[in-house]
């Protein structure tokens, strides 16, 4: 082991070299005061390793490297097609290293390996390739104002972008942020969540191998209050993009005001899933399960409030409970049969259990799950929780209003479409939403009135890298993914040319 990397063997026997440093100016370095953070395997609570954790001085060094790279002709003047090709090369490298990346993600985060490989790493490949394709298709306009003037616009990169990502999809969130930023020609200082620092460092080695000029992408690990806060308040960062909790998003907005940074925020949610009596109940049950129980329920768009029309309420609950029992196999995330691994940290695990208690205290019915489940593997340890279903939940209850971020769903009933909409919109959030009905006019009528950034009709959490993603109300500002995602990473400069001798 050198100070900056370590040979590791993951629980599935996969051996690889894990970088441990901060990736600044194209090199791995130690933190300025030598501080590290330790990451824990949520499956058995063992320490995986410790990585260097950035101080405010390290953030400053990363910003300097990013600013230098932004001004350097090797990046600034690179043909957009070449920039796109670098991103596509990175996508290919991610594909070539998919098993290592998925192994790290499962070990550090606890998500099932099959999901990490097919979905998370697949999403990284797709997103980088998609935005790589956009790099030479980001055009301005010519605006005809008459013969006296020639006017046109240029889409320019913003400059140095700070990006702060969460622990639920470490690699995919990195790709969502890096893709549009790099396609537009920005440089980046990105910070991973302290709970899941490992996979992004491996991605750094691929960024280097792809041949990005040094300093174009700088990758930091570090604590939110220290490194994250230093990014949000840095005077030489032009934009901050954040995915995480609503409370942290608000703090970042305040810090970003210091130099009026451009901001994109993707924050919390308590997304409703509406089941009308004319729905295909079998489909509704299956999608409702995917919408809340995937990724251990640690999804910002999780459809965590299921609202069911009174006439089908009991049958939906019976079928849903049966389906959860059959499909939500909790266990070792490296085992093929596992649908649900551990919660990411002890803190999250305890948080979910505290909501189980709150639901009981408030008088909701615990229809299934809600138990700590620590018997996976010989250690008898791990942050596992059985999939939790509360029924007879009222909109006034805490478990109806607050984001739990776990395998935890509340089910309530409604009588009419109007009441369904009222209940669905009775939240400070507005991220995802889902509607199950066979009536196409109802589907579009409800889609129009629901207060959310995204609506799935007869599905849930069926997101796609080509389609805009983001929220309204306290679920965020701006959009990621799709063509819309580019808007958050470029300025429009207007150029006015006097074509004659006016004045
Ligand atoms: P959670 O509570 O689920 O861990 P957070 O919103 O706190 O979610 O964390 C998401 C990301 O924001 C992480 O990378 C974290 O380090 C970072 N972060 C946390 N607090 C701050 C802060 N005050 N300023 C900037 N970044 C922060």
Boltz pocket constraint, residues with backbone or C-beta under 6 A from the ligand:
constraints:
  - pocket:
      binder: B
      contacts: [[A, 164], [A, 165], [A, 166], [A, 167], [A, 191], [A, 192], [A, 193], [A, 194], [A, 222], [A, 223], [A, 224], [A, 225], [A, 227], [A, 228], [A, 229], [A, 230], [A, 232], [A, 243], [A, 244], [A, 245], [A, 246], [A, 248], [A, 249], [A, 251], [A, 252]]
      max_distance: 6.0
